[in-house]
Amino acid sequence: VQLVESGGGLVQPGGSLRLSCAASGFTFSNYDMSWYRQAPGKERELVARITPFGGSIYYVDSVKGRYTISRDNAKKIVYLQMNRLKPEDTAVYYCTAPTLGSWGQGTQVTVSS
């Protein structure tokens, strides 16, 4: 199982980023996929989760209305579109297939002016 995140970077408050997570080594369309984040000095938290065909989606309250999780099962990629970013969104963002217990290496998102 391999998960490779990309798309992080430095963005000003109010800006947008789209994270991608490319998956391999398992039948992607069979599994829920999630994005987590970990800010310095804080525990890793679940940000969003999507079921195999997108029929059910969860967001943590702090990102509702700003973030959108989606997936392309043909390409084996899960996305996280992040809009109206805030400084408190600064964290390392991780992709995971929760029931497989596998994690990517993370991608840094920094929101700062």
Secondary structure, 3 states (H helix, E strand, C coil): CEEEEECCEEECCCCCEEEEEEEECCCHHHCCEEEEEECCCCCCEEEEEECCCCCCEEECHHHCCCEEEEEECCCCEEEEEECCCCHHHCEEEEEEECCCCEECCCEEEEECC
